[in-house]
Amino acid sequence: MKFSGKRLVVAGTAGILALSAAAGIFAKQGGIIRFDGVDWKLPPEARIENGQTLVPLAWIVERLGAKVAWNDKERLAEVEMPEATKELAMIESFAQGLRPKTAKEAVELWSRGIQNRSGALQYVVMSPALQEKSRKEFEEGHWVTGVSSPWAADMRFAKEEKLSDTQMKYSIEFALQTSEGSAGKAAYTLMVEKHEHGYWMITKIITSDEEPDTSPPGVENTNVSK
């Protein structure tokens, strides 16, 4: 089986797909599988062999919005993926390509997201836990953060502290601007950790902004009452 980003090719089968935990699909009692949080009742053709749940390939891919055709001459099934799936694959590849190689790079990428009001750029350098915490807020803002005025202009590193070989702490400041000139500063403290796979990610962001409603998603504001 291979996937080119547009087409999934399954060779040497009769259109049967084996589902396992490794594929992110889990069999449940009562003939139900859960895929990405959605429960589907298995078709009558489904069966279990050697600990794997086998279902017709067409049955599952059509539920994912894809199209499947069996090429009897070449003995392979061709699955045409929907446009949304292709775009998700592209976005995932883009996100992996942006993984910071240093702690400072993680802070710089997040800062660029603040300056450009890009929620996606801020999100991609966050740890999984911080992503989960802030995702809803990013989505509600349609992945656009901040306000049109004042906007975050130049960023500077105010302090850098090494906590361990895999942990860094940074204090940064943004110069805020309006059409009439300077509008003060916005300060943040970021905790950055090294992932076991070698890239760095932001695990915590703190500010004492006097206007907590303008804080970006994922930021803890010390002026907000617990």
N, C-alpha and C positions, 0 to 999 in steps of 0.2 A: 504494500500500500504506500502511495506517495501523494504529497500535496504540493502543488506548484503555486499556491496563492489564489488560483482561479479554479483549478480542477483537481479533484481527488480521484486517483486511479486505484482500484482494488483488483489485483490480478489473481487468476487461478482460483476464483471462488464462483459460486453459483448465486451471487447476490446476497450472501449471508454475512452479517456483521457480528463479531464477537464483542460483547460489552463486558468490561471489567472495571475494578476500582481504579486501575492505572489510567483508564481512559476518562476518568471523572464521572462515570455513570455507575450508579449503585443499584443493584437489584434488591427489592424488598419483598417481604412476604405478601402473598395475595396477588401476584402477577403484576406488580407495579414497579416502574423504574422512575428515579428522580433525576432529571437533567436540568442543571442550573436552577434548582429550586422549584421546578415544575414537575408534578406527578403525571405520568402517562400509564394507562393500562396496557399491558403487553398484548400483542395480537395472538390469535390462536396458534399461529405457526411458530411462536417462540418456544425454545426448549433449552434445557441446561445440560451441558456436556463438559466434563472435567472441570467443574467449578466455574464455568463461564456461561453467561446467558446469551444464546444465539437468537437473533431476530433478523427478519428480512431487511436488507440494506435500504431498500426503497421506503420501507415503513418509517424508519427513523430520519433519514435525510429529508424526506418531504415535510416532516414536522419541523425541521429546521429551516424551511423555506428554500431548500435546494431541489435540484432535479437530478434524477438518476436514469441512466440508460445502460442496458446490458449489451455488450458487443460480443456476440456468440463466436464470430470468426477469430477474434483475438483473445477470447476467453477472459474478458475483463469488464468491470463495471466502472463507468465514468460518472462522476458526480460533479455537477455544475453548481458551484457555491453561489449564494446570493450576494449582491453587491455589499450589503452591510457586513457580511463576514469577511469579505476581501478588505474592506476598509479597516476593520478591527485588526486584521493581521498586519496591515501596513502601520497602524498606530502603535501596535505592540512592538514591532520592529524599530520604529522611531524612538519609542521610550527606552528600549534597551540600548540603542546607540547613544543616548544622552546620559547613561549612568556615569556619575562622576568618578574619576580616578583618584581624586584627592578630596579631603574634607573642605578645603577652601573652595574648590570648584563647585561643590554642592551648594554652598552658601551663595556663590556668585550666580549660579543658575536660578536659584530661588529668587534672588534679588532682581534679576532680569525679568522674571515673571511678574514681580511687583511693579517694576517700572513700566512694563508693557501691558499690565493688567491681564496677563495670561494665567488663568487658573490652571490650565493644563501643565504649563512649565513649572509652576509651584508644586503641583501634585506629583509630578513624575520623580522629583528628588526626595519625596517624603518616604518614611518607613511604612511598611504595610499597616501597622497599627494607627499611625497618624493619617494615612490615606483613608482608612475605614472611618475614623472619627470625623473627618472633614468632607468626605465625598458628597454627602447630601447637600451641604451648604454650597459647594462648588456647583452642583447640578442646579440648585435653585437659582443661582446667579447666571446660569447658562455659561459657566466657565469664564465669566468676565468678573474681575475683582476690582476693588477700590472704587474711587469716585473720579469724575472728570476733573474736579478742581477742589482742593489742591491735588496735584499729582506728585508722585515720587520722582525726583530728578536724580542727581548724583548720589551714589552710595559710597560710604567709606567704612573701612574696618577700624573700629575704635579699640578693640582688645581681642587678643587671641590667646587661648589657654589650652595647653595639652593636659588632659586628664589621665590618659593612658595611651598605649600604642594603638588602641582602637576607638578612642573617644576624644573629641575636641569640643571646645566651647568658644563661641564667637559672639562678640558684641558689635553690632553694626548700626550705622545711622544713615537715614535718607534725608537729603535736603528737599523740603516741600516747596512747590512753586505754584503760583497762580498767574493769570494773565497780567496781574499788576505787580508781580515780583515775588520776593521771598515770603514764605508762609510758615517758617519754623522748621522743626525737625521731627522725625519719627524714629524711635530707637527700638531695636529688637535684640534679644539674646537667643541664640540658636545652639542646640545640642546636636552634634553630628557623630554618628557611629559608623564603623566599618563593617560591612556585611561579610559573612563568611566566604562569599564568592569574590571578594576583593574590591567591590565598589562601595562608595560612601553614601549615606542617606541621613536625612534630617529626622530626628526622633522627637524633638520638642522645640517649640518656638514661644517665647514669652515677650510681652510688652507691658508698659505701664502707660499706654496711650490714654490721655484724658477723655478721648471720645471713643469708647469701646465699640460702638456700633460700626466704626469704620475699619476695625481690625480685619485682616485677611482671614480666610478660613484656616482652621487648624491652629490659630494663635491663641494662647492663654493670656488673658488680660488681668493683671494684678489689681486693677481698679474695679473689677467686677466682683460684687459680693457673692460669696459662696452660698 
